[in-house]
Amino acid sequence: MIVETIAAGTIAVLGPYFAEAGKGFAKKAGESLAEKAGSLYGIVKAKFASDSDAQQALAVFESKPESPGRVLTLKEVLTEKMNGDPDFAAAVNKLVEEAKRSDSRSVIVFGERNITTSGDVTESTFITGDNNFVSKS
């Protein structure tokens, strides 16, 4: 279990949950995903309850979940908490996996310049960035 990956998955679930909270997240994403995201938020918030720095990281992320700096800060705090508590990491991982399976939109992608794929992409090339020049050799 790689806690950095679990932390990233947690943010991928919670980011849209907070960004869409006032815009009908459950309606867009489905009731099941909304329920899983709410449970995930609850377990994270409970873990952070005794740590004011962690609480602050979560609060600022909640207010602007699309901010790369806030995402990185929360990911760092989540990683630290999961490294210190394998049971917490396992519980979070379970909820993230359940959220992925219950996502009626099929894919959760969060942040700028991310890509998502479907199906087999073996031997595919993905190019991201600005002002790229691609030629075939």
N, CA, C and O atoms as CSV, one atom per row, in Angstrom:
chain,resi,resn,atom,element,x,y,z
A,1,MET,N,N,0.853,-1.176,0.000
A,1,MET,CA,C,0.000,0.000,0.000
A,1,MET,C,C,0.896,1.237,0.000
A,1,MET,O,O,1.668,1.450,0.936
A,2,ILE,N,N,0.794,2.046,-1.045
A,2,ILE,CA,C,1.596,3.252,-1.175
A,2,ILE,C,C,0.740,4.431,-0.733
A,2,ILE,O,O,-0.233,4.789,-1.397
A,3,VAL,N,N,1.110,5.028,0.389
A,3,VAL,CA,C,0.264,6.068,0.977
A,3,VAL,C,C,0.172,7.316,0.100
A,3,VAL,O,O,-0.849,8.002,0.129
A,4,GLU,N,N,1.193,7.625,-0.667
A,4,GLU,CA,C,1.125,8.797,-1.554
A,4,GLU,C,C,0.019,8.606,-2.593
A,4,GLU,O,O,-0.692,9.551,-2.935
A,5,THR,N,N,-0.115,7.386,-3.085
A,5,THR,CA,C,-1.161,7.084,-4.064
A,5,THR,C,C,-2.541,7.153,-3.416
A,5,THR,O,O,-3.495,7.640,-4.023
A,6,ILE,N,N,-2.640,6.671,-2.203
A,6,ILE,CA,C,-3.914,6.733,-1.470
A,6,ILE,C,C,-4.278,8.194,-1.207
A,6,ILE,O,O,-5.436,8.583,-1.354
A,7,ALA,N,N,-3.290,8.999,-0.817
A,7,ALA,CA,C,-3.540,10.424,-0.567
A,7,ALA,C,C,-4.030,11.110,-1.837
A,7,ALA,O,O,-4.965,11.908,-1.792
A,8,ALA,N,N,-3.405,10.803,-2.963
A,8,ALA,CA,C,-3.830,11.390,-4.239
A,8,ALA,C,C,-5.248,10.957,-4.588
A,8,ALA,O,O,-6.041,11.764,-5.075
A,9,GLY,N,N,-5.574,9.690,-4.344
A,9,GLY,CA,C,-6.930,9.204,-4.591
A,9,GLY,C,C,-7.946,9.884,-3.699
A,9,GLY,O,O,-9.057,10.189,-4.131
A,10,THR,N,N,-7.567,10.121,-2.457
A,10,THR,CA,C,-8.444,10.812,-1.517
A,10,THR,C,C,-8.763,12.205,-2.031
A,10,THR,O,O,-9.917,12.633,-2.013
A,11,ILE,N,N,-7.744,12.904,-2.486
A,11,ILE,CA,C,-7.939,14.258,-3.010
A,11,ILE,C,C,-8.754,14.232,-4.294
A,11,ILE,O,O,-9.554,15.134,-4.542
A,12,ALA,N,N,-8.556,13.203,-5.112
A,12,ALA,CA,C,-9.323,13.081,-6.354
A,12,ALA,C,C,-10.810,12.876,-6.079
A,12,ALA,O,O,-11.650,13.295,-6.875
A,13,VAL,N,N,-11.135,12.246,-4.974
A,13,VAL,CA,C,-12.540,12.057,-4.602
A,13,VAL,C,C,-13.081,13.309,-3.921
A,13,VAL,O,O,-14.178,13.766,-4.240
A,14,LEU,N,N,-12.315,13.862,-2.987
A,14,LEU,CA,C,-12.808,14.997,-2.210
A,14,LEU,C,C,-12.833,16.307,-2.991
A,14,LEU,O,O,-13.695,17.150,-2.744
A,15,GLY,N,N,-11.903,16.494,-3.929
A,15,GLY,CA,C,-11.855,17.744,-4.689
A,15,GLY,C,C,-13.174,18.067,-5.373
A,15,GLY,O,O,-13.743,19.130,-5.126
A,16,PRO,N,N,-13.676,17.181,-6.222
A,16,PRO,CA,C,-14.970,17.458,-6.864
A,16,PRO,C,C,-16.128,17.526,-5.862
A,16,PRO,O,O,-17.092,18.263,-6.065
A,17,TYR,N,N,-16.021,16.755,-4.790
A,17,TYR,CA,C,-17.049,16.766,-3.748
A,17,TYR,C,C,-17.192,18.173,-3.167
A,17,TYR,O,O,-18.307,18.663,-2.990
A,18,PHE,N,N,-16.058,18.825,-2.870
A,18,PHE,CA,C,-16.116,20.188,-2.339
A,18,PHE,C,C,-16.425,21.203,-3.433
A,18,PHE,O,O,-17.195,22.136,-3.206
A,19,ALA,N,N,-15.845,21.040,-4.601
A,19,ALA,CA,C,-16.064,21.988,-5.689
A,19,ALA,C,C,-17.521,22.002,-6.125
A,19,ALA,O,O,-18.045,23.050,-6.501
A,20,GLU,N,N,-18.173,20.857,-6.077
A,20,GLU,CA,C,-19.551,20.739,-6.541
A,20,GLU,C,C,-20.567,20.714,-5.409
A,20,GLU,O,O,-21.760,20.538,-5.657
A,21,ALA,N,N,-20.114,20.886,-4.171
A,21,ALA,CA,C,-21.013,20.746,-3.020
A,21,ALA,C,C,-22.259,21.604,-3.150
A,21,ALA,O,O,-23.366,21.142,-2.874
A,22,GLY,N,N,-22.090,22.829,-3.562
A,22,GLY,CA,C,-23.241,23.710,-3.695
A,22,GLY,C,C,-23.941,23.567,-5.026
A,22,GLY,O,O,-24.969,24.206,-5.249
A,23,LYS,N,N,-23.420,22.756,-5.907
A,23,LYS,CA,C,-23.975,22.641,-7.256
A,23,LYS,C,C,-24.574,21.270,-7.528
A,23,LYS,O,O,-24.764,20.888,-8.683
A,24,GLY,N,N,-24.867,20.546,-6.488
A,24,GLY,CA,C,-25.523,19.253,-6.686
A,24,GLY,C,C,-24.573,18.127,-7.047
A,24,GLY,O,O,-24.794,17.424,-8.034
A,25,PHE,N,N,-23.519,17.946,-6.262
A,25,PHE,CA,C,-22.557,16.877,-6.527
A,25,PHE,C,C,-23.248,15.529,-6.653
A,25,PHE,O,O,-22.956,14.764,-7.572
A,26,ALA,N,N,-24.162,15.233,-5.737
A,26,ALA,CA,C,-24.845,13.934,-5.752
A,26,ALA,C,C,-25.635,13.740,-7.040
A,26,ALA,O,O,-25.698,12.636,-7.581
A,27,LYS,N,N,-26.232,14.816,-7.521
A,27,LYS,CA,C,-27.016,14.719,-8.751
A,27,LYS,C,C,-26.109,14.417,-9.949
A,27,LYS,O,O,-26.464,13.624,-10.820
A,28,LYS,N,N,-24.936,15.057,-9.983
A,28,LYS,CA,C,-24.011,14.854,-11.091
A,28,LYS,C,C,-23.275,13.526,-10.990
A,28,LYS,O,O,-23.167,12.791,-11.971
A,29,ALA,N,N,-22.776,13.225,-9.808
A,29,ALA,CA,C,-21.892,12.068,-9.639
A,29,ALA,C,C,-22.632,10.804,-9.221
A,29,ALA,O,O,-22.116,9.700,-9.398
A,30,GLY,N,N,-23.815,10.949,-8.677
A,30,GLY,CA,C,-24.559,9.804,-8.205
A,30,GLY,C,C,-24.582,9.751,-6.688
A,30,GLY,O,O,-23.631,10.157,-6.020
A,31,GLU,N,N,-25.661,9.256,-6.170
A,31,GLU,CA,C,-25.841,9.189,-4.717
A,31,GLU,C,C,-24.781,8.333,-4.038
A,31,GLU,O,O,-24.288,8.686,-2.967
A,32,SER,N,N,-24.432,7.218,-4.652
A,32,SER,CA,C,-23.464,6.311,-4.044
A,32,SER,C,C,-22.100,6.965,-3.896
A,32,SER,O,O,-21.468,6.855,-2.846
A,33,LEU,N,N,-21.642,7.647,-4.944
A,33,LEU,CA,C,-20.346,8.327,-4.857
A,33,LEU,C,C,-20.399,9.455,-3.837
A,33,LEU,O,O,-19.447,9.657,-3.083
A,34,ALA,N,N,-21.485,10.178,-3.811
A,34,ALA,CA,C,-21.622,11.260,-2.833
A,34,ALA,C,C,-21.562,10.712,-1.410
A,34,ALA,O,O,-20.956,11.319,-0.527
A,35,GLU,N,N,-22.190,9.567,-1.199
A,35,GLU,CA,C,-22.160,8.927,0.117
A,35,GLU,C,C,-20.733,8.501,0.483
A,35,GLU,O,O,-20.289,8.716,1.611
A,36,LYS,N,N,-20.027,7.902,-0.462
A,36,LYS,CA,C,-18.646,7.465,-0.212
A,36,LYS,C,C,-17.747,8.665,0.039
A,36,LYS,O,O,-16.900,8.624,0.931
A,37,ALA,N,N,-17.918,9.736,-0.735
A,37,ALA,CA,C,-17.109,10.937,-0.536
A,37,ALA,C,C,-17.380,11.540,0.838
A,37,ALA,O,O,-16.458,11.996,1.514
A,38,GLY,N,N,-18.639,11.543,1.244
A,38,GLY,CA,C,-18.985,12.044,2.577
A,38,GLY,C,C,-18.370,11.205,3.678
A,38,GLY,O,O,-17.897,11.746,4.677
A,39,SER,N,N,-18.369,9.894,3.510
A,39,SER,CA,C,-17.737,9.003,4.495
A,39,SER,C,C,-16.231,9.223,4.540
A,39,SER,O,O,-15.630,9.241,5.614
A,40,LEU,N,N,-15.631,9.390,3.376
A,40,LEU,CA,C,-14.194,9.645,3.300
A,40,LEU,C,C,-13.847,10.948,3.996
A,40,LEU,O,O,-12.885,11.015,4.762
A,41,TYR,N,N,-14.629,11.980,3.731
A,41,TYR,CA,C,-14.423,13.262,4.396
A,41,TYR,C,C,-14.537,13.107,5.909
A,41,TYR,O,O,-13.732,13.665,6.655
A,42,GLY,N,N,-15.527,12.357,6.358
A,42,GLY,CA,C,-15.727,12.160,7.791
A,42,GLY,C,C,-14.550,11.496,8.473
A,42,GLY,O,O,-14.147,11.911,9.560
A,43,ILE,N,N,-13.987,10.461,7.846
A,43,ILE,CA,C,-12.867,9.753,8.468
A,43,ILE,C,C,-11.609,10.625,8.476
A,43,ILE,O,O,-10.830,10.588,9.429
A,44,VAL,N,N,-11.415,11.405,7.415
A,44,VAL,CA,C,-10.253,12.306,7.365
A,44,VAL,C,C,-10.408,13.404,8.407
A,44,VAL,O,O,-9.472,13.696,9.151
A,45,LYS,N,N,-11.571,14.002,8.460
A,45,LYS,CA,C,-11.820,15.081,9.419
A,45,LYS,C,C,-11.644,14.587,10.856
A,45,LYS,O,O,-11.077,15.291,11.692
A,46,ALA,N,N,-12.127,13.386,11.138
A,46,ALA,CA,C,-11.978,12.821,12.487
A,46,ALA,C,C,-10.504,12.598,12.824
A,46,ALA,O,O,-10.079,12.855,13.950
A,47,LYS,N,N,-9.731,12.123,11.860
A,47,LYS,CA,C,-8.301,11.882,12.094
A,47,LYS,C,C,-7.570,13.193,12.346
A,47,LYS,O,O,-6.625,13.237,13.134
A,48,PHE,N,N,-7.999,14.252,11.687
A,48,PHE,CA,C,-7.343,15.555,11.807
A,48,PHE,C,C,-7.801,16.338,13.035
A,48,PHE,O,O,-7.251,17.400,13.326
A,49,ALA,N,N,-8.797,15.833,13.758
A,49,ALA,CA,C,-9.422,16.581,14.855
A,49,ALA,C,C,-8.448,17.036,15.934
A,49,ALA,O,O,-8.643,18.097,16.526
A,50,SER,N,N,-7.418,16.267,16.198
A,50,SER,CA,C,-6.491,16.618,17.277
A,50,SER,C,C,-5.245,17.358,16.781
A,50,SER,O,O,-4.299,17.553,17.545
A,51,ASP,N,N,-5.236,17.766,15.525
A,51,ASP,CA,C,-4.077,18.427,14.931
A,51,ASP,C,C,-4.534,19.701,14.223
A,51,ASP,O,O,-5.125,19.641,13.145
A,52,SER,N,N,-4.259,20.847,14.833
A,52,SER,CA,C,-4.761,22.105,14.278
A,52,SER,C,C,-4.171,22.422,12.904
A,52,SER,O,O,-4.853,23.020,12.072
A,53,ASP,N,N,-2.924,22.037,12.649
A,53,ASP,CA,C,-2.331,22.276,11.334
A,53,ASP,C,C,-3.033,21.435,10.260
A,53,ASP,O,O,-3.293,21.914,9.157
A,54,ALA,N,N,-3.331,20.189,10.595
A,54,ALA,CA,C,-4.039,19.318,9.659
A,54,ALA,C,C,-5.450,19.837,9.417
A,54,ALA,O,O,-5.930,19.828,8.283
A,55,GLN,N,N,-6.119,20.291,10.476
A,55,GLN,CA,C,-7.455,20.864,10.334
A,55,GLN,C,C,-7.436,22.069,9.399
A,55,GLN,O,O,-8.326,22.235,8.564
A,56,GLN,N,N,-6.418,22.900,9.547
A,56,GLN,CA,C,-6.306,24.086,8.703
A,56,GLN,C,C,-6.055,23.695,7.245
A,56,GLN,O,O,-6.635,24.287,6.334
A,57,ALA,N,N,-5.197,22.705,7.025
A,57,ALA,CA,C,-4.923,22.241,5.655
A,57,ALA,C,C,-6.212,21.745,5.001
A,57,ALA,O,O,-6.466,22.025,3.829
A,58,LEU,N,N,-7.020,21.011,5.755
A,58,LEU,CA,C,-8.281,20.508,5.219
A,58,LEU,C,C,-9.259,21.656,4.964
A,58,LEU,O,O,-9.938,21.676,3.937
A,59,ALA,N,N,-9.330,22.599,5.884
A,59,ALA,CA,C,-10.264,23.720,5.742
A,59,ALA,C,C,-9.934,24.583,4.523
A,59,ALA,O,O,-10.836,24.980,3.785
A,60,VAL,N,N,-8.668,24.872,4.308
A,60,VAL,CA,C,-8.327,25.707,3.150
A,60,VAL,C,C,-8.522,24.936,1.847
A,60,VAL,O,O,-8.874,25.529,0.828
A,61,PHE,N,N,-8.301,23.635,1.867
A,61,PHE,CA,C,-8.576,22.811,0.690
A,61,PHE,C,C,-10.069,22.818,0.382
A,61,PHE,O,O,-10.467,22.939,-0.777
A,62,GLU,N,N,-10.900,22.687,1.424
A,62,GLU,CA,C,-12.353,22.698,1.249
A,62,GLU,C,C,-12.819,23.972,0.559
A,62,GLU,O,O,-13.717,23.939,-0.283
A,63,SER,N,N,-12.204,25.095,0.920
A,63,SER,CA,C,-12.659,26.372,0.373
A,63,SER,C,C,-12.201,26.614,-1.062
A,63,SER,O,O,-12.826,27.391,-1.785
A,64,LYS,N,N,-11.119,25.960,-1.485
A,64,LYS,CA,C,-10.628,26.138,-2.851
A,64,LYS,C,C,-9.911,24.866,-3.302
A,64,LYS,O,O,-8.684,24.847,-3.401
A,65,PRO,N,N,-10.676,23.799,-3.577
A,65,PRO,CA,C,-10.073,22.498,-3.877
A,65,PRO,C,C,-9.335,22.424,-5.210
A,65,PRO,O,O,-8.628,21.450,-5.468
A,66,GLU,N,N,-9.488,23.430,-6.052
A,66,GLU,CA,C,-8.780,23.418,-7.329
A,66,GLU,C,C,-7.395,24.059,-7.237
A,66,GLU,O,O,-6.662,24.073,-8.226
A,67,SER,N,N,-7.027,24.585,-6.083
A,67,SER,CA,C,-5.735,25.234,-5.897
A,67,SER,C,C,-4.610,24.198,-5.787
A,67,SER,O,O,-4.620,23.371,-4.875
A,68,PRO,N,N,-3.640,24.238,-6.712
A,68,PRO,CA,C,-2.537,23.258,-6.657
A,68,PRO,C,C,-1.763,23.290,-5.337
A,68,PRO,O,O,-1.352,22.244,-4.835
A,69,GLY,N,N,-1.566,24.469,-4.782
A,69,GLY,CA,C,-0.849,24.575,-3.511
A,69,GLY,C,C,-1.599,23.927,-2.367
A,69,GLY,O,O,-1.007,23.266,-1.514
A,70,ARG,N,N,-2.891,24.120,-2.357
A,70,ARG,CA,C,-3.714,23.526,-1.300
A,70,ARG,C,C,-3.790,22.013,-1.458
A,70,ARG,O,O,-3.811,21.277,-0.472
A,71,VAL,N,N,-3.829,21.558,-2.699
A,71,VAL,CA,C,-3.813,20.120,-2.965
A,71,VAL,C,C,-2.520,19.507,-2.437
A,71,VAL,O,O,-2.548,18.480,-1.759
A,72,LEU,N,N,-1.393,20.132,-2.745
A,72,LEU,CA,C,-0.101,19.606,-2.285
A,72,LEU,C,C,0.002,19.592,-0.765
A,72,LEU,O,O,0.518,18.640,-0.180
A,73,THR,N,N,-0.490,20.649,-0.130
A,73,THR,CA,C,-0.444,20.709,1.334
A,73,THR,C,C,-1.274,19.592,1.953
A,73,THR,O,O,-0.824,18.909,2.873
A,74,LEU,N,N,-2.486,19.412,1.442
A,74,LEU,CA,C,-3.336,18.355,1.990
A,74,LEU,C,C,-2.739,16.982,1.716
A,74,LEU,O,O,-2.789,16.101,2.574
A,75,LYS,N,N,-2.181,16.795,0.539
A,75,LYS,CA,C,-1.562,15.502,0.212
A,75,LYS,C,C,-0.410,15.208,1.177
A,75,LYS,O,O,-0.248,14.074,1.628
A,76,GLU,N,N,0.376,16.216,1.486
A,76,GLU,CA,C,1.494,16.032,2.431
A,76,GLU,C,C,0.982,15.640,3.812
A,76,GLU,O,O,1.528,14.735,4.443
A,77,VAL,N,N,-0.055,16.312,4.281
A,77,VAL,CA,C,-0.614,16.007,5.604
A,77,VAL,C,C,-1.228,14.608,5.620
A,77,VAL,O,O,-1.012,13.841,6.559
A,78,LEU,N,N,-1.987,14.282,4.587
A,78,LEU,CA,C,-2.583,12.938,4.509
A,78,LEU,C,C,-1.508,11.858,4.499
A,78,LEU,O,O,-1.626,10.850,5.194
A,79,THR,N,N,-0.468,12.071,3.714
A,79,THR,CA,C,0.627,11.097,3.628
A,79,THR,C,C,1.280,10.906,4.990
A,79,THR,O,O,1.549,9.780,5.407
A,80,GLU,N,N,1.528,12.001,5.671
A,80,GLU,CA,C,2.132,11.933,7.006
A,80,GLU,C,C,1.246,11.157,7.986
A,80,GLU,O,O,1.731,10.310,8.735
A,81,LYS,N,N,-0.053,11.455,7.971
A,81,LYS,CA,C,-0.986,10.773,8.885
A,81,LYS,C,C,-1.085,9.282,8.565
A,81,LYS,O,O,-1.146,8.450,9.471
A,82,MET,N,N,-1.099,8.952,7.280
A,82,MET,CA,C,-1.203,7.538,6.900
A,82,MET,C,C,0.085,6.785,7.188
A,82,MET,O,O,0.042,5.614,7.564
A,83,ASN,N,N,1.223,7.432,7.019
A,83,ASN,CA,C,2.490,6.787,7.370
A,83,ASN,C,C,2.552,6.474,8.860
A,83,ASN,O,O,3.150,5.476,9.263
A,84,GLY,N,N,1.939,7.321,9.674
A,84,GLY,CA,C,1.948,7.122,11.122
A,84,GLY,C,C,0.860,6.206,11.640
A,84,GLY,O,O,0.895,5.798,12.800
A,85,ASP,N,N,-0.104,5.878,10.801
A,85,ASP,CA,C,-1.235,5.077,11.241
A,85,ASP,C,C,-1.717,4.165,10.103
A,85,ASP,O,O,-2.582,4.551,9.318
A,86,PRO,N,N,-1.149,2.954,10.022
A,86,PRO,CA,C,-1.535,2.035,8.943
A,86,PRO,C,C,-3.021,1.690,8.918
A,86,PRO,O,O,-3.572,1.432,7.848
A,87,ASP,N,N,-3.676,1.681,10.071
A,87,ASP,CA,C,-5.113,1.396,10.107
A,87,ASP,C,C,-5.902,2.517,9.433
A,87,ASP,O,O,-6.865,2.263,8.709
A,88,PHE,N,N,-5.482,3.758,9.680
A,88,PHE,CA,C,-6.110,4.902,9.011
A,88,PHE,C,C,-5.884,4.804,7.511
A,88,PHE,O,O,-6.812,5.020,6.730
A,89,ALA,N,N,-4.675,4.484,7.102
A,89,ALA,CA,C,-4.359,4.347,5.672
A,89,ALA,C,C,-5.240,3.276,5.024
A,89,ALA,O,O,-5.763,3.477,3.928
A,90,ALA,N,N,-5.399,2.155,5.696
A,90,ALA,CA,C,-6.218,1.070,5.150
A,90,ALA,C,C,-7.686,1.485,5.039
A,90,ALA,O,O,-8.346,1.171,4.048
A,91,ALA,N,N,-8.196,2.188,6.051
A,91,ALA,CA,C,-9.588,2.634,6.026
A,91,ALA,C,C,-9.813,3.650,4.905
A,91,ALA,O,O,-10.823,3.597,4.203
A,92,VAL,N,N,-8.872,4.568,4.745
A,92,VAL,CA,C,-8.985,5.565,3.678
A,92,VAL,C,C,-8.902,4.879,2.322
A,92,VAL,O,O,-9.687,5.180,1.423
A,93,ASN,N,N,-7.960,3.961,2.173
A,93,ASN,CA,C,-7.803,3.241,0.912
A,93,ASN,C,C,-9.088,2.501,0.551
A,93,ASN,O,O,-9.507,2.510,-0.607
A,94,LYS,N,N,-9.704,1.870,1.524
A,94,LYS,CA,C,-10.948,1.138,1.281
A,94,LYS,C,C,-12.035,2.076,0.764
A,94,LYS,O,O,-12.743,1.748,-0.188
A,95,LEU,N,N,-12.165,3.235,1.389
A,95,LEU,CA,C,-13.189,4.186,0.961
A,95,LEU,C,C,-12.892,4.774,-0.418
A,95,LEU,O,O,-13.810,4.990,-1.209
A,96,VAL,N,N,-11.623,5.033,-0.708
A,96,VAL,CA,C,-11.251,5.551,-2.027
A,96,VAL,C,C,-11.596,4.518,-3.100
A,96,VAL,O,O,-12.152,4.863,-4.142
A,97,GLU,N,N,-11.268,3.261,-2.844
A,97,GLU,CA,C,-11.585,2.202,-3.812
A,97,GLU,C,C,-13.089,2.050,-4.003
A,97,GLU,O,O,-13.557,1.861,-5.126
A,98,GLU,N,N,-13.850,2.131,-2.909
A,98,GLU,CA,C,-15.300,2.053,-3.004
A,98,GLU,C,C,-15.855,3.236,-3.799
A,98,GLU,O,O,-16.786,3.082,-4.589
A,99,ALA,N,N,-15.279,4.407,-3.581
A,99,ALA,CA,C,-15.719,5.600,-4.317
A,99,ALA,C,C,-15.459,5.439,-5.808
A,99,ALA,O,O,-16.302,5.793,-6.632
A,100,LYS,N,N,-14.298,4.909,-6.151
A,100,LYS,CA,C,-13.982,4.696,-7.567
A,100,LYS,C,C,-14.990,3.749,-8.214
A,100,LYS,O,O,-15.440,3.982,-9.336
A,101,ARG,N,N,-15.339,2.686,-7.502
A,101,ARG,CA,C,-16.283,1.703,-8.046
A,101,ARG,C,C,-17.703,2.257,-8.154
A,101,ARG,O,O,-18.473,1.822,-9.010
A,102,SER,N,N,-18.050,3.204,-7.301
A,102,SER,CA,C,-19.416,3.722,-7.300
A,102,SER,C,C,-19.582,4.979,-8.144
A,102,SER,O,O,-20.674,5.544,-8.202
A,103,ASP,N,N,-18.531,5.415,-8.788
A,103,ASP,CA,C,-18.597,6.644,-9.579
A,103,ASP,C,C,-19.389,6.403,-10.860
A,103,ASP,O,O,-18.936,5.678,-11.746
A,104,SER,N,N,-20.546,6.996,-10.954
A,104,SER,CA,C,-21.382,6.829,-12.144
A,104,SER,C,C,-20.818,7.567,-13.350
A,104,SER,O,O,-21.245,7.337,-14.482
A,105,ARG,N,N,-19.862,8.449,-13.106
A,105,ARG,CA,C,-19.237,9.169,-14.208
A,105,ARG,C,C,-18.112,8.348,-14.811
A,105,ARG,O,O,-17.567,8.740,-15.842
A,106,SER,N,N,-17.749,7.246,-14.224
A,106,SER,CA,C,-16.729,6.297,-14.667
A,106,SER,C,C,-15.296,6.719,-14.367
A,106,SER,O,O,-14.429,5.856,-14.228
A,107,VAL,N,N,-15.022,8.000,-14.264
A,107,VAL,CA,C,-13.637,8.453,-14.104
A,107,VAL,C,C,-13.602,9.628,-13.141
A,107,VAL,O,O,-14.483,10.488,-13.166
A,108,ILE,N,N,-12.572,9.662,-12.284
A,108,ILE,CA,C,-12.321,10.827,-11.451
A,108,ILE,C,C,-10.967,11.372,-11.880
A,108,ILE,O,O,-9.952,10.683,-11.779
A,109,VAL,N,N,-10.958,12.600,-12.354
A,109,VAL,CA,C,-9.712,13.260,-12.731
A,109,VAL,C,C,-9.738,14.614,-12.058
A,109,VAL,O,O,-10.750,15.313,-12.102
A,110,PHE,N,N,-8.631,14.991,-11.434
A,110,PHE,CA,C,-8.613,16.232,-10.687
A,110,PHE,C,C,-7.330,16.980,-10.965
A,110,PHE,O,O,-6.259,16.376,-11.026
A,111,GLY,N,N,-7.422,18.271,-11.134
A,111,GLY,CA,C,-6.245,19.102,-11.314
A,111,GLY,C,C,-6.041,19.470,-12.767
A,111,GLY,O,O,-6.681,18.929,-13.669
A,112,GLU,N,N,-5.142,20.395,-12.965
A,112,GLU,CA,C,-4.827,20.839,-14.314
A,112,GLU,C,C,-3.913,19.851,-15.019
A,112,GLU,O,O,-3.082,19.194,-14.391
A,113,ARG,N,N,-4.074,19.757,-16.309
A,113,ARG,CA,C,-3.185,19.013,-17.198
A,113,ARG,C,C,-3.136,17.516,-16.907
A,113,ARG,O,O,-2.119,16.865,-17.147
A,114,ASN,N,N,-4.215,16.984,-16.401
A,114,ASN,CA,C,-4.307,15.545,-16.204
A,114,ASN,C,C,-4.933,14.913,-17.434
A,114,ASN,O,O,-5.643,15.576,-18.191
A,115,ILE,N,N,-4.672,13.661,-17.626
A,115,ILE,CA,C,-5.301,12.929,-18.717
A,115,ILE,C,C,-5.967,11.702,-18.142
A,115,ILE,O,O,-5.618,11.239,-17.056
A,116,THR,N,N,-6.914,11.186,-18.869
A,116,THR,CA,C,-7.537,9.931,-18.489
A,116,THR,C,C,-7.710,9.105,-19.753
A,116,THR,O,O,-7.825,9.642,-20.855
A,117,THR,N,N,-7.724,7.818,-19.579
A,117,THR,CA,C,-7.862,6.930,-20.727
A,117,THR,C,C,-8.907,5.880,-20.426
A,117,THR,O,O,-9.366,5.727,-19.294
A,118,SER,N,N,-9.261,5.175,-21.452
A,118,SER,CA,C,-10.177,4.072,-21.296
A,118,SER,C,C,-9.707,2.969,-22.223
A,118,SER,O,O,-9.263,3.238,-23.340
A,119,GLY,N,N,-9.800,1.768,-21.779
A,119,GLY,CA,C,-9.372,0.655,-22.614
A,119,GLY,C,C,-7.866,0.461,-22.578
A,119,GLY,O,O,-7.174,1.012,-21.721
A,120,ASP,N,N,-7.379,-0.314,-23.500
A,120,ASP,CA,C,-5.962,-0.653,-23.562
A,120,ASP,C,C,-5.187,0.467,-24.250
A,120,ASP,O,O,-5.484,0.818,-25.392
A,121,VAL,N,N,-4.202,1.023,-23.566
A,121,VAL,CA,C,-3.379,2.078,-24.147
A,121,VAL,C,C,-1.920,1.627,-24.273
A,121,VAL,O,O,-1.003,2.447,-24.311
A,122,THR,N,N,-1.730,0.326,-24.335
A,122,THR,CA,C,-0.394,-0.230,-24.487
A,122,THR,C,C,0.254,0.352,-25.730
A,122,THR,O,O,-0.382,0.458,-26.778
A,123,GLU,N,N,1.504,0.724,-25.613
A,123,GLU,CA,C,2.307,1.291,-26.698
A,123,GLU,C,C,1.735,2.595,-27.232
A,123,GLU,O,O,1.954,2.935,-28.395
A,124,SER,N,N,1.007,3.325,-26.402
A,124,SER,CA,C,0.488,4.640,-26.775
A,124,SER,C,C,1.452,5.704,-26.287
A,124,SER,O,O,2.225,5.472,-25.357
A,125,THR,N,N,1.407,6.856,-26.904
A,125,THR,CA,C,2.231,7.990,-26.505
A,125,THR,C,C,1.304,9.097,-26.033
A,125,THR,O,O,0.330,9.431,-26.708
A,126,PHE,N,N,1.605,9.662,-24.879
A,126,PHE,CA,C,0.842,10.776,-24.343
A,126,PHE,C,C,1.788,11.946,-24.188
A,126,PHE,O,O,2.858,11.819,-23.593
A,127,ILE,N,N,1.392,13.079,-24.724
A,127,ILE,CA,C,2.225,14.271,-24.663
A,127,ILE,C,C,1.405,15.364,-24.000
A,127,ILE,O,O,0.286,15.653,-24.423
A,128,THR,N,N,1.962,15.969,-22.962
A,128,THR,CA,C,1.276,17.065,-22.287
A,128,THR,C,C,2.213,18.258,-22.226
A,128,THR,O,O,3.422,18.125,-22.418
A,129,GLY,N,N,1.656,19.399,-21.964
A,129,GLY,CA,C,2.472,20.603,-21.842
A,129,GLY,C,C,2.057,21.647,-22.858
A,129,GLY,O,O,1.065,21.483,-23.568
A,130,ASP,N,N,2.827,22.722,-22.919
A,130,ASP,CA,C,2.551,23.823,-23.829
A,130,ASP,C,C,3.602,23.872,-24.925
A,130,ASP,O,O,4.760,23.507,-24.721
A,131,ASN,N,N,3.178,24.324,-26.076
A,131,ASN,CA,C,4.085,24.601,-27.194
A,131,ASN,C,C,4.951,23.412,-27.572
A,131,ASN,O,O,6.137,23.576,-27.856
A,132,ASN,N,N,4.382,22.237,-27.578
A,132,ASN,CA,C,5.109,21.026,-27.952
A,132,ASN,C,C,5.168,20.905,-29.475
A,132,ASN,O,O,4.245,21.303,-30.186
A,133,PHE,N,N,6.243,20.363,-29.936
A,133,PHE,CA,C,6.386,20.039,-31.359
A,133,PHE,C,C,6.634,18.549,-31.426
A,133,PHE,O,O,7.570,18.038,-30.810
A,134,VAL,N,N,5.806,17.859,-32.165
A,134,VAL,CA,C,5.914,16.409,-32.260
A,134,VAL,C,C,6.134,16.046,-33.715
A,134,VAL,O,O,5.421,16.503,-34.609
A,135,SER,N,N,7.124,15.224,-33.926
A,135,SER,CA,C,7.358,14.730,-35.290
A,135,SER,C,C,7.604,13.248,-35.233
A,135,SER,O,O,8.020,12.715,-34.205
A,136,LYS,N,N,7.354,12.595,-36.316
A,136,LYS,CA,C,7.556,11.160,-36.390
A,136,LYS,C,C,8.937,10.905,-36.973
A,136,LYS,O,O,9.278,11.425,-38.035
A,137,SER,N,N,9.730,10.099,-36.270
A,137,SER,CA,C,11.091,9.818,-36.736
A,137,SER,C,C,11.124,8.649,-37.665
A,137,SER,O,O,12.192,8.276,-38.151
